[in-house]
Amino acid sequence: MKKNMGNLDRILRIVVAIVIAVLYFTNTISGTLAAVLGLLAIVFVLTSTISFCPLYLPFGISTCPKDEA
């Protein structure tokens, strides 16, 4: 797998996942919305960990600097 996520992209995804977790644990979100956003947060953390987003691939998107790509 070729990396296609830069550092800023990875950091933003982690921050969004943390915000979703805080909203869930403070009972601001619940039910179906919490489940959907929780799944999204898990996907964001996983893609940030491996620096690869499968949705970027078909569109040819890469947020990596040129020397890392």
C-alpha positions as CSV (number, residue, x, y, z in Angstrom):
1,M,0.0,0.0,0.0
2,K,1.4,3.4,-1.0
3,K,0.8,6.1,1.5
4,N,-1.6,8.8,0.3
5,M,-2.2,10.8,3.5
6,G,0.0,13.7,4.7
7,N,0.6,14.7,8.4
8,L,-2.1,17.4,8.4
9,D,-4.7,15.1,7.0
10,R,-3.8,12.4,9.7
11,I,-3.9,14.9,12.5
12,L,-7.3,16.3,11.4
13,R,-8.8,12.8,11.3
14,I,-7.5,12.0,14.8
15,V,-8.9,15.3,16.1
16,V,-12.3,14.6,14.6
17,A,-12.3,11.1,16.1
18,I,-11.5,12.6,19.5
19,V,-14.3,15.1,19.2
20,I,-16.7,12.4,18.3
21,A,-15.6,10.3,21.3
22,V,-16.0,13.3,23.6
23,L,-19.5,14.0,22.3
24,Y,-20.4,10.3,22.8
25,F,-19.1,10.0,26.3
26,T,-20.7,13.3,27.4
27,N,-24.0,11.9,26.1
28,T,-24.4,14.8,23.6
29,I,-24.9,12.2,20.8
30,S,-26.8,8.9,21.1
31,G,-28.6,6.3,19.2
32,T,-28.1,5.8,15.5
33,L,-26.2,9.0,15.1
34,A,-23.7,7.9,17.8
35,A,-23.3,4.5,16.1
36,V,-22.7,6.0,12.7
37,L,-20.3,8.7,14.0
38,G,-18.5,6.1,16.1
39,L,-17.9,3.9,13.1
40,L,-16.6,6.9,11.2
41,A,-14.3,7.7,14.1
42,I,-12.9,4.2,14.1
43,V,-12.3,4.4,10.3
44,F,-10.6,7.8,10.7
45,V,-8.3,6.3,13.4
46,L,-7.4,3.2,11.3
47,T,-6.7,5.2,8.1
48,S,-4.6,7.7,10.1
49,T,-2.6,4.9,11.6
50,I,-1.7,3.3,8.3
51,S,-1.5,6.6,6.4
52,F,-3.7,5.3,3.6
53,C,-7.3,6.2,2.6
54,P,-8.9,3.8,0.2
55,L,-11.4,6.5,-0.9
56,Y,-8.5,8.7,-2.2
57,L,-7.4,6.0,-4.5
58,P,-10.1,6.1,-7.3
59,F,-9.9,9.9,-7.4
60,G,-6.1,10.0,-7.5
61,I,-5.9,12.2,-4.4
62,S,-2.8,12.3,-2.3
63,T,-2.1,14.7,0.6
64,C,1.4,13.4,1.0
65,P,4.3,15.8,0.2
66,K,5.8,15.0,-3.2
67,D,9.0,13.4,-1.8
68,E,7.0,10.9,0.3
69,A,4.6,9.9,-2.5
